[in-house]
């Protein structure tokens, strides 16, 4: 009699030459929490794609399925898996040096800015093709956000590297469609877990927030004050400004005024870095990210105002 949930045996996975110990290692490390049926399916996928899970060329991941209302097992390929499959064709002749682009539209062969690049470009060379295959990846489309709305730790630490891998995967898939069609790397798919949609073009061509679009946002939303109140760190004022973050127009106005005030005390690089850390750069914005970034700028600005006020105050006992 066959058990209802049989254990996998080395014989069933002989094509991958897995021992019983290796199967158990998969279940204890790479495939934690997976059922035997899911593991068996995973091994079949590995065999079909000729990818090695122990080299992190492919691995399983569970993602929330809104339709089924539960986590569903899926498989992702690492960039090393893409490179391995391209190499096996015998037609992969390498790549040109990657390039990165900022908001100024100029391509650079090394990214030295403290803020993330807006785009990365990779060119793959395939034997028999007259021109390299070029692919561009936009930061706004691939950055993975944390729950609070800003970029997650990996994208904060190495945004240029993460974006380059996304561009490379796109280029390899275009150069070797038979081997990589329908496959996506983990770096490309991380954004699928983003907590909220970015600000996108809405009604009447306006770039309204996808979460909340108003017919006449200027009449219905509070207008930010002309500039932050001097020598004040009032959280009530901050809350009033953040309440107006319902459309891109109000957000732009608030940040423009905040930037002018912030740059009185801090360099422009620090302003841009705060926007990038919280996911509030143009082209990569969410409501939560903009609110977090504005709050950080507000608090630093008012801290500087307080320091200035103390420095200008007359000594105790001396009339001003």
Secondary structure, DSSP 4 states (H G I P E B T S, - for coil): ---TTPPP-GGGGGGGT--HHHHHHHHHTTTTT--HHHHHHHHHHHHHHT--GGGTSEEEEEEEETTTTEEEEEEEE-HHHHHHHHHHTT-EEEEPPPEEE-TT--EESS---SSPPSEEEEEEEETT-SS-EEEEEEHHHHPPBPTTSSB-HHHHH-HHHHHHHHHHHHHHHHH-HHHHTT--BHHHHGGGG-SSPPB---GGG---BTT---TTHHHHSPPPPSSPPTT---HHHHHHHHHTTTSHHHHHHHHHHHHHHHTTTS-HHHHHHHHHHTTEETTEE-HHHHHHHHHHHHHHHHHHHHHHHHHHSPPTTS--
